[in-house]
Amino acid sequence: MTLNLRIEHGMVSNIGWVFLSVSTVAFLACAFLVLTQQWHGAHSLDKELKGAQKFHEVPVPRVGGVGVALGLGAGVLVGFMIQSRTHPTAFNLLLASLPVFGAGIIEDLTKNVSARRRLAASFLSAGIAAYTLGAQLSRIDVPLLDNLLTLAPVGFLFTCFAVAGMTNAVNIIDGFNGLASGTVALMLGGMAGIAWHLGDIVLVKLCLWGVAALVGFMLMNFPFGKIFMGDGGAYLAGFWVAECAILLLSRHPELSTWTVLLCVLYPVWETLFSIWRKSIHRKTGAGKPDRVHFHMLVYRRVACLKLGRAAPQWRKHALTSAMIWSLPCACAVAANIAARSAEATLLSIAGVAVFGAFYGAWYRSMAAPTSRGHVSAKLSRKQRTVG
């Protein structure tokens, strides 16, 4: 008993040291990028202030993904130094992320990488992870479709599609200070809890390393927005959480796919809803940017009106992100409760249904007044420009 307690204490201590190392390196890297922006700002600053999905008032570096990547790299290095069992998996996962992360960073610096090429890079990263780590879906707990996924080519392609979807989903919700990074950190924290329950310490550490890197970044991003994740950071965060989810399912056949889906549901639902809203409801094309994503409506209909036009922009960002964080937080808690139940699949499906109903009701409550023009009547010209 005493020996087991010592082992557990040592394991927790190691997790703590690696967490601290990852978050510190990510923070220092982001701080360095902010302090030296006069050197690289010609390429790294987001100077477009009037786009349909722009909500900042001054140019800001959008290369925070570099800090996240360096933080994760520090985790691999420290894990190697303390002979952690996790560092080989983390190294291979970080290596697999290079195509999609690289495509995102190049887009951040040049604004010249097409969406199709970035999508192809996300498929390539998913394929590398599937090959090197066995991170491949063979079931989704849906009758008939599970039979198809047992066919290796189908399972491989579906896995690549799912990972690419999550990487782009995180990029879609990356609209306000701390929103995407905080959301991914909460989802990873939820999966770490599930992995702990299943006794999978390797996945616990993978998830917590991701949380640590995002926390380090958020120290410079939330609430004041001194640096943005950019496409590179959003793609890396989305890839990391997607691969942790797939590894959790592939390593634990007893775990319900619906439980993991519930844990990462918010960005997935936002993406699917946006595709439906643009392609089917409004018939404007799924790839066309607009100003009625869920987080944008929360910003305009709640944050701007509640705080008033004189409030600093960072306060409106902070309120928007904090309100929306309640969604992934609730999903993570519900998923952990379901994972510990004998009726995990049923509870998780119910959780997904409740989320969909709540999301739809909240969205309609904000979108309906907007369509009648009530919001624009209350907002100043400056608010409509930046919001």
TORKOL-4160 file (C-alpha; in steps of 0.2 Angstrom, whole numbers, padded with zeros to 4 digits, m for minus):
387
<pt num="1" X="0000" Y="0000" Z="0000"/>
<pt num="2" X="0014" Y="0012" Z="0005"/>
<pt num="3" X="0023" Y="0008" Z="m0011"/>
<pt num="4" X="0008" Y="0011" Z="m0022"/>
<pt num="5" X="0006" Y="0028" Z="m0013"/>
<pt num="6" X="0024" Y="0032" Z="m0017"/>
<pt num="7" X="0022" Y="0027" Z="m0035"/>
<pt num="8" X="0006" Y="0037" Z="m0037"/>
<pt num="9" X="0014" Y="0052" Z="m0028"/>
<pt num="10" X="0029" Y="0052" Z="m0039"/>
<pt num="11" X="0018" Y="0050" Z="m0055"/>
<pt num="12" X="0008" Y="0065" Z="m0050"/>
<pt num="13" X="0024" Y="0075" Z="m0046"/>
<pt num="14" X="0031" Y="0071" Z="m0063"/>
<pt num="15" X="0015" Y="0076" Z="m0072"/>
<pt num="16" X="0015" Y="0093" Z="m0062"/>
<pt num="17" X="0033" Y="0096" Z="m0067"/>
<pt num="18" X="0030" Y="0093" Z="m0085"/>
<pt num="19" X="0014" Y="0103" Z="m0085"/>
<pt num="20" X="0024" Y="0118" Z="m0077"/>
<pt num="21" X="0038" Y="0116" Z="m0090"/>
<pt num="22" X="0026" Y="0115" Z="m0105"/>
<pt num="23" X="0016" Y="0130" Z="m0099"/>
<pt num="24" X="0031" Y="0141" Z="m0095"/>
<pt num="25" X="0039" Y="0138" Z="m0112"/>
<pt num="26" X="0023" Y="0142" Z="m0121"/>
<pt num="27" X="0021" Y="0158" Z="m0111"/>
<pt num="28" X="0039" Y="0163" Z="m0113"/>
<pt num="29" X="0038" Y="0160" Z="m0132"/>
<pt num="30" X="0022" Y="0170" Z="m0134"/>
<pt num="31" X="0029" Y="0184" Z="m0123"/>
<pt num="32" X="0045" Y="0184" Z="m0134"/>
<pt num="33" X="0034" Y="0185" Z="m0150"/>
<pt num="34" X="0024" Y="0200" Z="m0143"/>
<pt num="35" X="0039" Y="0209" Z="m0137"/>
<pt num="36" X="0048" Y="0207" Z="m0153"/>
<pt num="37" X="0034" Y="0211" Z="m0165"/>
<pt num="38" X="0043" Y="0226" Z="m0172"/>
<pt num="39" X="0055" Y="0214" Z="m0180"/>
<pt num="40" X="0043" Y="0201" Z="m0188"/>
<pt num="41" X="0027" Y="0212" Z="m0188"/>
<pt num="42" X="0027" Y="0215" Z="m0207"/>
<pt num="43" X="0023" Y="0196" Z="m0209"/>
<pt num="44" X="0015" Y="0191" Z="m0192"/>
<pt num="45" X="0003" Y="0205" Z="m0188"/>
<pt num="46" X="m0015" Y="0203" Z="m0192"/>
<pt num="47" X="m0018" Y="0220" Z="m0199"/>
<pt num="48" X="m0035" Y="0217" Z="m0207"/>
<pt num="49" X="m0047" Y="0225" Z="m0195"/>
<pt num="50" X="m0063" Y="0227" Z="m0205"/>
<pt num="51" X="m0066" Y="0209" Z="m0211"/>
<pt num="52" X="m0083" Y="0200" Z="m0208"/>
<pt num="53" X="m0075" Y="0190" Z="m0194"/>
<pt num="54" X="m0063" Y="0203" Z="m0187"/>
<pt num="55" X="m0066" Y="0209" Z="m0169"/>
<pt num="56" X="m0050" Y="0217" Z="m0164"/>
<pt num="57" X="m0045" Y="0236" Z="m0166"/>
<pt num="58" X="m0026" Y="0236" Z="m0168"/>
<pt num="59" X="m0014" Y="0224" Z="m0177"/>
<pt num="60" X="m0010" Y="0209" Z="m0166"/>
<pt num="61" X="0003" Y="0195" Z="m0170"/>
<pt num="62" X="m0006" Y="0179" Z="m0175"/>
<pt num="63" X="0008" Y="0167" Z="m0173"/>
<pt num="64" X="0004" Y="0161" Z="m0155"/>
<pt num="65" X="0003" Y="0143" Z="m0162"/>
<pt num="66" X="0022" Y="0144" Z="m0162"/>
<pt num="67" X="0022" Y="0146" Z="m0143"/>
<pt num="68" X="0010" Y="0131" Z="m0141"/>
<pt num="69" X="0021" Y="0120" Z="m0152"/>
<pt num="70" X="0036" Y="0125" Z="m0143"/>
<pt num="71" X="0027" Y="0121" Z="m0126"/>
<pt num="72" X="0022" Y="0104" Z="m0133"/>
<pt num="73" X="0040" Y="0101" Z="m0139"/>
<pt num="74" X="0046" Y="0106" Z="m0121"/>
<pt num="75" X="0035" Y="0092" Z="m0114"/>
<pt num="76" X="0043" Y="0079" Z="m0126"/>
<pt num="77" X="0060" Y="0085" Z="m0120"/>
<pt num="78" X="0056" Y="0085" Z="m0102"/>
<pt num="79" X="0047" Y="0068" Z="m0103"/>
<pt num="80" X="0063" Y="0061" Z="m0111"/>
<pt num="81" X="0074" Y="0067" Z="m0098"/>
<pt num="82" X="0063" Y="0060" Z="m0084"/>
<pt num="83" X="0060" Y="0044" Z="m0094"/>
<pt num="84" X="0042" Y="0046" Z="m0095"/>
<pt num="85" X="0032" Y="0033" Z="m0105"/>
<pt num="86" X="0022" Y="0047" Z="m0113"/>
<pt num="87" X="0036" Y="0056" Z="m0123"/>
<pt num="88" X="0037" Y="0043" Z="m0137"/>
<pt num="89" X="0019" Y="0045" Z="m0141"/>
<pt num="90" X="0019" Y="0064" Z="m0139"/>
<pt num="91" X="0034" Y="0065" Z="m0150"/>
<pt num="92" X="0026" Y="0055" Z="m0164"/>
<pt num="93" X="0010" Y="0065" Z="m0162"/>
<pt num="94" X="0019" Y="0081" Z="m0163"/>
<pt num="95" X="0029" Y="0075" Z="m0178"/>
<pt num="96" X="0012" Y="0070" Z="m0186"/>
<pt num="97" X="0005" Y="0088" Z="m0183"/>
<pt num="98" X="0019" Y="0096" Z="m0193"/>
<pt num="99" X="0010" Y="0096" Z="m0210"/>
<pt num="100" X="m0006" Y="0104" Z="m0204"/>
<pt num="101" X="0003" Y="0116" Z="m0191"/>
<pt num="102" X="0015" Y="0121" Z="m0205"/>
<pt num="103" X="0002" Y="0125" Z="m0217"/>
<pt num="104" X="m0007" Y="0135" Z="m0204"/>
<pt num="105" X="0009" Y="0145" Z="m0199"/>
<pt num="106" X="0013" Y="0148" Z="m0218"/>
<pt num="107" X="m0005" Y="0155" Z="m0220"/>
<pt num="108" X="m0002" Y="0166" Z="m0205"/>
<pt num="109" X="0014" Y="0173" Z="m0212"/>
<pt num="110" X="0010" Y="0174" Z="m0230"/>
<pt num="111" X="m0010" Y="0174" Z="m0231"/>
<pt num="112" X="m0007" Y="0164" Z="m0247"/>
<pt num="113" X="m0011" Y="0146" Z="m0243"/>
<pt num="114" X="m0028" Y="0140" Z="m0250"/>
<pt num="115" X="m0041" Y="0132" Z="m0239"/>
<pt num="116" X="m0040" Y="0116" Z="m0250"/>
<pt num="117" X="m0021" Y="0115" Z="m0247"/>
<pt num="118" X="m0024" Y="0117" Z="m0228"/>
<pt num="119" X="m0037" Y="0104" Z="m0228"/>
<pt num="120" X="m0025" Y="0092" Z="m0238"/>
<pt num="121" X="m0012" Y="0095" Z="m0224"/>
<pt num="122" X="m0024" Y="0091" Z="m0211"/>
<pt num="123" X="m0028" Y="0074" Z="m0220"/>
<pt num="124" X="m0010" Y="0071" Z="m0221"/>
<pt num="125" X="m0007" Y="0074" Z="m0203"/>
<pt num="126" X="m0021" Y="0062" Z="m0198"/>
<pt num="127" X="m0014" Y="0049" Z="m0210"/>
<pt num="128" X="0003" Y="0050" Z="m0202"/>
<pt num="129" X="m0004" Y="0048" Z="m0184"/>
<pt num="130" X="m0015" Y="0034" Z="m0190"/>
<pt num="131" X="0001" Y="0025" Z="m0197"/>
<pt num="132" X="0013" Y="0029" Z="m0183"/>
<pt num="133" X="0002" Y="0028" Z="m0168"/>
<pt num="134" X="m0013" Y="0017" Z="m0174"/>
<pt num="135" X="m0024" Y="0031" Z="m0171"/>
<pt num="136" X="m0038" Y="0025" Z="m0182"/>
<pt num="137" X="m0057" Y="0024" Z="m0179"/>
<pt num="138" X="m0064" Y="0007" Z="m0181"/>
<pt num="139" X="m0082" Y="0010" Z="m0174"/>
<pt num="140" X="m0093" Y="0025" Z="m0170"/>
<pt num="141" X="m0106" Y="0015" Z="m0161"/>
<pt num="142" X="m0119" Y="0017" Z="m0175"/>
<pt num="143" X="m0126" Y="0001" Z="m0183"/>
<pt num="144" X="m0122" Y="m0003" Z="m0201"/>
<pt num="145" X="m0109" Y="0011" Z="m0201"/>
<pt num="146" X="m0098" Y="0001" Z="m0189"/>
<pt num="147" X="m0098" Y="m0013" Z="m0201"/>
<pt num="148" X="m0091" Y="m0001" Z="m0215"/>
<pt num="149" X="m0077" Y="0005" Z="m0203"/>
<pt num="150" X="m0071" Y="m0012" Z="m0200"/>
<pt num="151" X="m0064" Y="m0011" Z="m0218"/>
<pt num="152" X="m0047" Y="m0004" Z="m0216"/>
<pt num="153" X="m0048" Y="0009" Z="m0231"/>
<pt num="154" X="m0065" Y="0015" Z="m0225"/>
<pt num="155" X="m0059" Y="0017" Z="m0207"/>
<pt num="156" X="m0043" Y="0026" Z="m0212"/>
<pt num="157" X="m0052" Y="0038" Z="m0223"/>
<pt num="158" X="m0066" Y="0041" Z="m0210"/>
<pt num="159" X="m0052" Y="0045" Z="m0197"/>
<pt num="160" X="m0044" Y="0057" Z="m0208"/>
<pt num="161" X="m0060" Y="0066" Z="m0212"/>
<pt num="162" X="m0064" Y="0067" Z="m0193"/>
<pt num="163" X="m0047" Y="0074" Z="m0188"/>
<pt num="164" X="m0048" Y="0086" Z="m0202"/>
<pt num="165" X="m0066" Y="0091" Z="m0197"/>
<pt num="166" X="m0060" Y="0095" Z="m0179"/>
<pt num="167" X="m0045" Y="0105" Z="m0184"/>
<pt num="168" X="m0056" Y="0116" Z="m0195"/>
<pt num="169" X="m0069" Y="0117" Z="m0182"/>
<pt num="170" X="m0057" Y="0124" Z="m0169"/>
<pt num="171" X="m0052" Y="0137" Z="m0182"/>
<pt num="172" X="m0070" Y="0142" Z="m0185"/>
<pt num="173" X="m0073" Y="0146" Z="m0166"/>
<pt num="174" X="m0056" Y="0155" Z="m0165"/>
<pt num="175" X="m0065" Y="0172" Z="m0165"/>
<pt num="176" X="m0062" Y="0180" Z="m0148"/>
<pt num="177" X="m0048" Y="0181" Z="m0135"/>
<pt num="178" X="m0047" Y="0164" Z="m0126"/>
<pt num="179" X="m0062" Y="0156" Z="m0134"/>
<pt num="180" X="m0054" Y="0143" Z="m0145"/>
<pt num="181" X="m0039" Y="0140" Z="m0133"/>
<pt num="182" X="m0050" Y="0139" Z="m0118"/>
<pt num="183" X="m0063" Y="0128" Z="m0126"/>
<pt num="184" X="m0049" Y="0115" Z="m0132"/>
<pt num="185" X="m0041" Y="0116" Z="m0114"/>
<pt num="186" X="m0058" Y="0111" Z="m0106"/>
<pt num="187" X="m0061" Y="0097" Z="m0119"/>
<pt num="188" X="m0044" Y="0090" Z="m0116"/>
<pt num="189" X="m0047" Y="0092" Z="m0097"/>
<pt num="190" X="m0063" Y="0082" Z="m0099"/>
<pt num="191" X="m0054" Y="0068" Z="m0109"/>
<pt num="192" X="m0040" Y="0068" Z="m0096"/>
<pt num="193" X="m0053" Y="0064" Z="m0083"/>
<pt num="194" X="m0060" Y="0050" Z="m0093"/>
<pt num="195" X="m0043" Y="0043" Z="m0096"/>
<pt num="196" X="m0039" Y="0044" Z="m0078"/>
<pt num="197" X="m0055" Y="0034" Z="m0074"/>
<pt num="198" X="m0049" Y="0021" Z="m0087"/>
<pt num="199" X="m0032" Y="0020" Z="m0079"/>
<pt num="200" X="m0023" Y="0026" Z="m0095"/>
<pt num="201" X="m0009" Y="0037" Z="m0088"/>
<pt num="202" X="m0001" Y="0040" Z="m0105"/>
<pt num="203" X="m0017" Y="0048" Z="m0112"/>
<pt num="204" X="m0020" Y="0058" Z="m0096"/>
<pt num="205" X="m0002" Y="0066" Z="m0099"/>
<pt num="206" X="m0005" Y="0069" Z="m0117"/>
<pt num="207" X="m0021" Y="0078" Z="m0113"/>
<pt num="208" X="m0014" Y="0088" Z="m0099"/>
<pt num="209" X="0002" Y="0093" Z="m0110"/>
<pt num="210" X="m0010" Y="0100" Z="m0122"/>
<pt num="211" X="m0019" Y="0110" Z="m0108"/>
<pt num="212" X="m0003" Y="0116" Z="m0102"/>
<pt num="213" X="0003" Y="0123" Z="m0119"/>
<pt num="214" X="m0014" Y="0132" Z="m0121"/>
<pt num="215" X="m0013" Y="0139" Z="m0103"/>
<pt num="216" X="0004" Y="0146" Z="m0107"/>
<pt num="217" X="m0003" Y="0154" Z="m0123"/>
<pt num="218" X="m0018" Y="0161" Z="m0114"/>
<pt num="219" X="m0008" Y="0170" Z="m0102"/>
<pt num="220" X="m0003" Y="0182" Z="m0116"/>
<pt num="221" X="m0020" Y="0180" Z="m0125"/>
<pt num="222" X="m0034" Y="0181" Z="m0112"/>
<pt num="223" X="m0041" Y="0193" Z="m0109"/>
<pt num="224" X="m0031" Y="0207" Z="m0117"/>
<pt num="225" X="m0027" Y="0199" Z="m0133"/>
<pt num="226" X="m0008" Y="0203" Z="m0135"/>
<pt num="227" X="m0006" Y="0188" Z="m0147"/>
<pt num="228" X="m0018" Y="0177" Z="m0157"/>
<pt num="229" X="m0017" Y="0158" Z="m0160"/>
<pt num="230" X="m0018" Y="0161" Z="m0179"/>
<pt num="231" X="m0022" Y="0146" Z="m0191"/>
<pt num="232" X="m0006" Y="0137" Z="m0185"/>
<pt num="233" X="m0011" Y="0137" Z="m0167"/>
<pt num="234" X="m0030" Y="0133" Z="m0170"/>
<pt num="235" X="m0025" Y="0119" Z="m0182"/>
<pt num="236" X="m0012" Y="0112" Z="m0170"/>
<pt num="237" X="m0025" Y="0113" Z="m0155"/>
<pt num="238" X="m0038" Y="0105" Z="m0165"/>
<pt num="239" X="m0027" Y="0091" Z="m0171"/>
<pt num="240" X="m0021" Y="0087" Z="m0154"/>
<pt num="241" X="m0038" Y="0086" Z="m0146"/>
<pt num="242" X="m0044" Y="0076" Z="m0161"/>
<pt num="243" X="m0030" Y="0063" Z="m0160"/>
<pt num="244" X="m0032" Y="0062" Z="m0141"/>
<pt num="245" X="m0050" Y="0058" Z="m0144"/>
<pt num="246" X="m0046" Y="0045" Z="m0157"/>
<pt num="247" X="m0033" Y="0037" Z="m0146"/>
<pt num="248" X="m0045" Y="0036" Z="m0131"/>
<pt num="249" X="m0057" Y="0026" Z="m0142"/>
<pt num="250" X="m0044" Y="0015" Z="m0151"/>
<pt num="251" X="m0036" Y="0010" Z="m0134"/>
<pt num="252" X="m0052" Y="0007" Z="m0125"/>
<pt num="253" X="m0065" Y="m0002" Z="m0135"/>
<pt num="254" X="m0076" Y="m0002" Z="m0119"/>
<pt num="255" X="m0078" Y="0017" Z="m0120"/>
<pt num="256" X="m0093" Y="0023" Z="m0129"/>
<pt num="257" X="m0090" Y="0034" Z="m0145"/>
<pt num="258" X="m0104" Y="0045" Z="m0140"/>
<pt num="259" X="m0096" Y="0049" Z="m0123"/>
<pt num="260" X="m0081" Y="0055" Z="m0132"/>
<pt num="261" X="m0091" Y="0065" Z="m0144"/>
<pt num="262" X="m0101" Y="0073" Z="m0130"/>
<pt num="263" X="m0084" Y="0079" Z="m0122"/>
<pt num="264" X="m0079" Y="0088" Z="m0139"/>
<pt num="265" X="m0096" Y="0092" Z="m0145"/>
<pt num="266" X="m0096" Y="0111" Z="m0145"/>
<pt num="267" X="m0085" Y="0115" Z="m0160"/>
<pt num="268" X="m0091" Y="0100" Z="m0169"/>
<pt num="269" X="m0109" Y="0106" Z="m0167"/>
<pt num="270" X="m0105" Y="0123" Z="m0172"/>
<pt num="271" X="m0097" Y="0117" Z="m0188"/>
<pt num="272" X="m0111" Y="0106" Z="m0193"/>
<pt num="273" X="m0124" Y="0119" Z="m0189"/>
<pt num="274" X="m0114" Y="0132" Z="m0199"/>
<pt num="275" X="m0114" Y="0121" Z="m0214"/>
<pt num="276" X="m0132" Y="0118" Z="m0213"/>
<pt num="277" X="m0136" Y="0136" Z="m0210"/>
<pt num="278" X="m0126" Y="0142" Z="m0225"/>
<pt num="279" X="m0128" Y="0128" Z="m0237"/>
<pt num="280" X="m0146" Y="0123" Z="m0234"/>
<pt num="281" X="m0155" Y="0137" Z="m0225"/>
<pt num="282" X="m0148" Y="0152" Z="m0233"/>
<pt num="283" X="m0140" Y="0144" Z="m0248"/>
<pt num="284" X="m0125" Y="0155" Z="m0248"/>
<pt num="285" X="m0111" Y="0142" Z="m0248"/>
<pt num="286" X="m0103" Y="0134" Z="m0233"/>
<pt num="287" X="m0086" Y="0142" Z="m0236"/>
<pt num="288" X="m0092" Y="0160" Z="m0237"/>
<pt num="289" X="m0088" Y="0170" Z="m0221"/>
<pt num="290" X="m0103" Y="0179" Z="m0212"/>
<pt num="291" X="m0106" Y="0187" Z="m0195"/>
<pt num="292" X="m0119" Y="0176" Z="m0187"/>
<pt num="293" X="m0109" Y="0162" Z="m0180"/>
<pt num="294" X="m0115" Y="0158" Z="m0162"/>
<pt num="295" X="m0100" Y="0166" Z="m0154"/>
<pt num="296" X="m0102" Y="0182" Z="m0164"/>
<pt num="297" X="m0120" Y="0183" Z="m0159"/>
<pt num="298" X="m0116" Y="0181" Z="m0141"/>
<pt num="299" X="m0103" Y="0195" Z="m0143"/>
<pt num="300" X="m0116" Y="0207" Z="m0151"/>
<pt num="301" X="m0132" Y="0202" Z="m0143"/>
<pt num="302" X="m0125" Y="0200" Z="m0125"/>
<pt num="303" X="m0108" Y="0206" Z="m0122"/>
<pt num="304" X="m0109" Y="0223" Z="m0132"/>
<pt num="305" X="m0126" Y="0227" Z="m0125"/>
<pt num="306" X="m0123" Y="0222" Z="m0107"/>
<pt num="307" X="m0106" Y="0231" Z="m0106"/>
<pt num="308" X="m0111" Y="0246" Z="m0117"/>
<pt num="309" X="m0102" Y="0254" Z="m0131"/>
<pt num="310" X="m0089" Y="0263" Z="m0120"/>
<pt num="311" X="m0083" Y="0247" Z="m0112"/>
<pt num="312" X="m0065" Y="0241" Z="m0117"/>
<pt num="313" X="m0065" Y="0229" Z="m0132"/>
<pt num="314" X="m0055" Y="0216" Z="m0121"/>
<pt num="315" X="m0069" Y="0216" Z="m0108"/>
<pt num="316" X="m0082" Y="0211" Z="m0122"/>
<pt num="317" X="m0070" Y="0198" Z="m0128"/>
<pt num="318" X="m0068" Y="0191" Z="m0110"/>
<pt num="319" X="m0087" Y="0190" Z="m0107"/>
<pt num="320" X="m0091" Y="0182" Z="m0123"/>
<pt num="321" X="m0078" Y="0168" Z="m0121"/>
<pt num="322" X="m0082" Y="0166" Z="m0102"/>
<pt num="323" X="m0100" Y="0163" Z="m0107"/>
<pt num="324" X="m0097" Y="0151" Z="m0121"/>
<pt num="325" X="m0085" Y="0141" Z="m0110"/>
<pt num="326" X="m0100" Y="0135" Z="m0100"/>
<pt num="327" X="m0104" Y="0124" Z="m0115"/>
<pt num="328" X="m0088" Y="0114" Z="m0116"/>
<pt num="329" X="m0087" Y="0114" Z="m0098"/>
<pt num="330" X="m0104" Y="0106" Z="m0095"/>
<pt num="331" X="m0101" Y="0094" Z="m0109"/>
<pt num="332" X="m0085" Y="0088" Z="m0101"/>
<pt num="333" X="m0093" Y="0086" Z="m0084"/>
<pt num="334" X="m0108" Y="0076" Z="m0092"/>
<pt num="335" X="m0096" Y="0065" Z="m0102"/>
<pt num="336" X="m0086" Y="0061" Z="m0086"/>
<pt num="337" X="m0102" Y="0056" Z="m0077"/>
<pt num="338" X="m0108" Y="0046" Z="m0092"/>
<pt num="339" X="m0091" Y="0037" Z="m0093"/>
<pt num="340" X="m0093" Y="0030" Z="m0076"/>
<pt num="341" X="m0110" Y="0024" Z="m0079"/>
<pt num="342" X="m0116" Y="0007" Z="m0085"/>
<pt num="343" X="m0128" Y="0016" Z="m0097"/>
<pt num="344" X="m0114" Y="0027" Z="m0105"/>
<pt num="345" X="m0120" Y="0027" Z="m0123"/>
<pt num="346" X="m0138" Y="0031" Z="m0118"/>
<pt num="347" X="m0133" Y="0045" Z="m0106"/>
<pt num="348" X="m0121" Y="0052" Z="m0119"/>
<pt num="349" X="m0134" Y="0052" Z="m0133"/>
<pt num="350" X="m0146" Y="0061" Z="m0121"/>
<pt num="351" X="m0132" Y="0073" Z="m0117"/>
<pt num="352" X="m0130" Y="0077" Z="m0136"/>
<pt num="353" X="m0148" Y="0079" Z="m0138"/>
<pt num="354" X="m0149" Y="0091" Z="m0123"/>
<pt num="355" X="m0135" Y="0101" Z="m0130"/>
<pt num="356" X="m0143" Y="0103" Z="m0147"/>
<pt num="357" X="m0159" Y="0109" Z="m0139"/>
<pt num="358" X="m0150" Y="0121" Z="m0128"/>
<pt num="359" X="m0139" Y="0127" Z="m0142"/>
<pt num="360" X="m0154" Y="0129" Z="m0154"/>
<pt num="361" X="m0164" Y="0139" Z="m0141"/>
<pt num="362" X="m0150" Y="0151" Z="m0136"/>
<pt num="363" X="m0145" Y="0154" Z="m0155"/>
<pt num="364" X="m0163" Y="0158" Z="m0159"/>
<pt num="365" X="m0165" Y="0169" Z="m0145"/>
<pt num="366" X="m0151" Y="0180" Z="m0151"/>
<pt num="367" X="m0153" Y="0178" Z="m0170"/>
<pt num="368" X="m0172" Y="0183" Z="m0171"/>
<pt num="369" X="m0169" Y="0200" Z="m0165"/>
<pt num="370" X="m0154" Y="0203" Z="m0176"/>
<pt num="371" X="m0164" Y="0198" Z="m0191"/>
<pt num="372" X="m0177" Y="0212" Z="m0187"/>
<pt num="373" X="m0163" Y="0225" Z="m0185"/>
<pt num="374" X="m0166" Y="0228" Z="m0167"/>
<pt num="375" X="m0148" Y="0225" Z="m0163"/>
<pt num="376" X="m0140" Y="0237" Z="m0176"/>
<pt num="377" X="m0152" Y="0250" Z="m0169"/>
<pt num="378" X="m0144" Y="0249" Z="m0152"/>
<pt num="379" X="m0126" Y="0247" Z="m0158"/>
<pt num="380" X="m0115" Y="0262" Z="m0162"/>
<pt num="381" X="m0106" Y="0263" Z="m0179"/>
<pt num="382" X="m0090" Y="0258" Z="m0171"/>
<pt num="383" X="m0097" Y="0243" Z="m0163"/>
<pt num="384" X="m0105" Y="0237" Z="m0180"/>
<pt num="385" X="m0087" Y="0239" Z="m0188"/>
<pt num="386" X="m0078" Y="0229" Z="m0175"/>
<pt num="387" X="m0092" Y="0218" Z="m0169"/>
